[in-house]
Amino acid sequence: MKISLLAKLKEKFSSKPEVSKTKIVFDTSENFQEETIEKPVQVGGEKMANTDTKITDIDNKFEEEINQAKSSEKGKTQAKVEKPAQTEEIEVIQVDDKSCVQIKGKPVPLEKLVHSYIDDKKEKKRNRKAVLKRKQEKMLKPYQAELIKLQNHLEKTNQKMIILFEGRDAAGKGGTIRRVTRYMNEKHYRVVALGKPTEEQRSQWFYQKYIQHFPTGGKIVLFDRSWYNRAMVEQVFGFCTQKEYDDFMNGVKSFEKDLTTQGIVLIKLYFSVTKEEQAKRFERRKTDPLRQWKLSEIDLQAQDRWDDFTNTKYTMIKHTHSHNALMKVEIKNWIMLSTLKLLSQVLEKSKLWTYR
């Protein structure tokens, strides 16, 4: 601002050679004062305008612009400065031997405030879990759609498929089966979960109780635990003799080869879980009334027999893994992500990608 006004003054007076020089002095307060001003002389009979009047007008205009600039800058500074938020003082008082907090003039028990805060945190956590679950279910849908196509292809080609779900207790077998079959046509699949063998079944050929549930043409059967019970649970807990166990281990590969030779698509899946996660899920089954039916006497001993199950598992996979029926192993700590991987493996192992 100073430079522009000073340039105007210089231009005015430099164009009048007869006018005596005028000295303008600026002080630190951004005002200028006039030191010496001489009146101009007459040129060609014309009289120049009074310099004193011009300088006074410019001085007034200059001061006015400076004041406006100062007031504008002050307004900007005040706009940037925010007033500190007023915080209400919390006062804890005693009412009937209870600690209370005054809120809008009313005493509220401190214990009630704490419970309200905890409930609010739990509600937020539940909402986050619900959002995450919806996202995960959305991720599963493309694979579930492929399973429907697979079903249609099996029906058109009259092929049969068996999927075995084996693994440790509380490893997520049942939940995975529910997600696999969620959108499948119920007329063309069955889920088989056999219980403890009866006395009649004990006297039969070992595989007989499973064969009666095998699929017909165009169908899928999903076994929630299968004949591999003999290689795992029965062996660990002594529900079978050593001879029965040896006979099974020596003959199971031939049995499965016969199945695949007859045109059955056989997929074997083994689900594992960490010891800590298994203990956590068992504890939840004890307290959750909707899950208590899942807890059995064998489950309660699974933690104590952890190492026995581990050794038996490795022996089983080593001796039953074949090109006709591969045993795929899955860690099921993260159920949704493992289900995604499992579905892709089922579709890949089925070798029926021509149904697209």
SVG drawing of the C-alpha trace seen along z (x, -y; Angstrom):
<svg xmlns="http://www.w3.org/2000/svg" viewBox="-36 -35 49 144">
<polyline fill="none" stroke="black" stroke-width="0.4" points="0.0,0.0 2.8,-2.4 4.6,-1.7 1.5,-2.4 0.7,-5.7 4.3,-6.8 4.5,-6.0 1.4,-8.1 2.9,-11.0 6.2,-10.7 4.4,-10.6 2.4,-13.7 5.3,-15.9 7.8,-14.6 5.6,-15.8 5.8,-19.4 9.4,-20.6 8.6,-24.0 7.2,-22.7 9.6,-22.7 10.4,-19.3 8.2,-18.0 9.6,-15.6 7.4,-12.9 8.5,-11.2 7.0,-7.8 7.0,-6.9 6.7,-3.5 2.9,-3.9 2.4,-3.6 1.4,-7.3 3.3,-9.9 3.8,-13.6 4.7,-16.4 7.9,-18.3 8.3,-21.1 5.9,-22.0 6.4,-25.1 3.7,-26.6 4.1,-26.0 4.9,-28.9 2.7,-30.1 3.3,-28.5 1.9,-30.1 -0.6,-32.2 -2.2,-29.1 -2.0,-28.4 -1.5,-24.8 -3.9,-23.5 -2.9,-24.1 -0.4,-21.4 -1.3,-21.6 -4.9,-20.7 -3.8,-17.7 -1.4,-16.4 -4.1,-16.7 -6.6,-14.8 -4.0,-12.1 -3.1,-12.0 -6.7,-11.4 -7.2,-8.8 -4.0,-7.0 -5.0,-7.0 -8.5,-5.7 -7.0,-2.8 -4.6,-1.9 -7.4,-1.9 -9.5,0.3 -6.6,2.7 -6.0,2.8 -9.7,3.5 -9.8,6.2 -6.7,7.9 -8.0,7.7 -11.3,9.4 -9.4,12.2 -7.3,12.8 -10.3,12.9 -12.0,15.3 -9.1,17.7 -9.0,17.7 -11.5,20.2 -12.9,19.8 -12.1,22.7 -15.0,25.1 -16.5,24.7 -16.3,27.9 -18.8,28.7 -17.3,29.5 -18.2,33.0 -18.9,33.2 -19.2,36.5 -21.6,36.5 -22.9,39.0 -26.6,39.9 -27.8,42.7 -24.3,44.1 -24.0,44.2 -21.5,42.2 -23.5,40.0 -22.7,37.5 -24.7,34.3 -26.0,34.2 -28.3,31.3 -29.0,30.8 -30.0,34.5 -27.9,37.1 -27.1,40.1 -25.4,43.1 -21.8,43.6 -22.4,47.3 -25.2,46.7 -22.9,44.5 -20.2,47.2 -22.6,49.9 -24.0,47.6 -20.5,47.0 -19.8,50.7 -23.1,51.5 -22.3,48.8 -18.9,50.3 -20.4,53.7 -23.1,52.4 -20.5,50.8 -18.5,54.0 -21.5,56.0 -22.2,53.5 -18.7,53.8 -19.0,57.6 -22.3,57.4 -20.8,55.2 -17.7,57.5 -20.0,60.5 -22.0,59.0 -18.8,58.1 -17.5,61.7 -20.8,63.2 -20.7,61.0 -17.2,62.4 -18.6,65.9 -21.4,65.4 -19.4,65.8 -18.2,69.2 -21.6,70.2 -22.9,69.3 -20.3,71.6 -21.5,74.4 -25.0,74.0 -23.5,74.3 -21.7,77.4 -24.9,78.9 -26.6,78.2 -23.7,79.9 -23.8,83.0 -27.5,83.3 -27.2,83.0 -24.3,85.5 -25.7,87.8 -22.4,87.7 -22.0,88.3 -19.9,86.4 -18.9,87.1 -17.3,84.5 -15.8,85.6 -15.4,83.1 -12.9,84.4 -10.9,82.7 -10.5,81.8 -13.5,80.9 -14.6,77.3 -12.6,76.7 -15.6,75.3 -16.8,78.3 -20.5,77.7 -20.3,74.0 -18.5,74.5 -21.0,77.1 -23.8,74.6 -22.0,71.9 -21.3,74.4 -24.9,75.5 -26.6,72.2 -27.8,71.6 -27.6,75.1 -30.7,76.9 -31.9,79.1 -33.3,81.7 -29.8,82.6 -27.6,82.7 -27.7,84.3 -25.7,83.8 -24.9,87.0 -23.7,86.8 -23.7,90.3 -23.6,90.9 -22.2,93.6 -22.5,97.0 -25.2,99.3 -24.6,102.9 -26.0,104.0 -23.6,101.7 -20.7,103.0 -21.4,106.5 -21.6,105.2 -18.8,104.5 -17.3,101.3 -18.1,99.3 -21.7,100.6 -23.2,97.8 -21.7,95.2 -22.4,96.9 -26.1,96.8 -25.9,92.9 -23.9,92.7 -25.3,90.4 -27.2,91.4 -26.7,89.8 -26.7,86.0 -26.5,85.8 -23.9,84.6 -23.5,86.0 -21.5,84.1 -20.3,86.2 -19.8,84.4 -17.2,86.9 -16.8,90.1 -15.1,93.5 -11.9,91.6 -13.4,91.7 -11.6,95.1 -8.3,93.5 -8.8,90.6 -11.3,90.7 -11.7,94.5 -7.9,95.0 -7.2,92.2 -9.9,93.2 -9.6,97.0 -13.0,97.5 -11.5,100.0 -8.9,102.8 -5.5,102.5 -6.4,105.1 -9.4,103.1 -7.3,100.0 -4.6,101.7 -7.2,103.3 -8.7,99.9 -5.3,98.2 -4.3,100.9 -7.6,101.0 -9.0,97.5 -7.0,96.4 -8.2,99.4 -11.8,98.7 -11.5,95.1 -9.9,96.1 -12.9,98.4 -15.2,95.4 -13.4,93.1 -13.2,96.0 -17.0,96.2 -17.2,92.5 -17.7,90.9 -15.9,87.6 -14.4,87.9 -13.1,84.8 -11.5,85.1 -11.1,82.1 -9.4,82.0 -10.0,79.0 -7.6,78.1 -7.5,75.4 -5.0,74.2 -5.2,75.5 -5.9,72.0 -8.7,71.4 -10.3,74.8 -10.3,74.1 -12.0,70.8 -14.7,72.4 -15.3,75.1 -15.7,72.5 -18.3,70.7 -20.2,73.9 -20.4,74.3 -22.0,70.9 -24.0,70.5 -27.4,72.3 -27.6,72.3 -24.3,74.3 -24.4,76.5 -25.8,79.4 -22.4,79.5 -20.4,80.3 -19.8,84.0 -17.7,86.1 -15.1,86.5 -14.9,82.8 -14.1,82.3 -11.1,84.7 -9.9,83.2 -7.6,80.7 -6.0,83.3 -5.5,85.6 -4.2,82.9 -0.8,84.4 -2.3,87.9 -4.7,86.4 -1.7,84.6 0.3,87.7 -2.6,89.7 -3.6,87.0 -0.1,87.0 -0.1,90.8 -3.6,90.8 -2.8,88.2 0.5,89.8 -1.0,93.3 -4.3,92.3 -3.2,89.6 -3.4,90.7 -3.9,89.4 -7.3,90.8 -8.5,88.9 -6.3,86.2 -6.6,85.1 -6.6,81.3 -5.8,79.7 -7.3,76.4 -6.6,74.3 -9.9,73.0 -9.1,70.2 -10.4,67.7 -13.6,69.4 -14.8,67.1 -11.4,66.8 -10.8,70.5 -14.3,71.2 -13.4,69.1 -10.3,71.1 -12.1,74.3 -14.8,73.5 -12.2,72.7 -10.5,76.1 -13.8,78.0 -14.4,76.4 -10.9,77.0 -10.7,80.6 -14.0,81.5 -12.3,81.2 -15.7,80.3 -14.9,76.8 -16.6,77.6 -19.9,76.9 -19.3,73.2"/>
</svg>
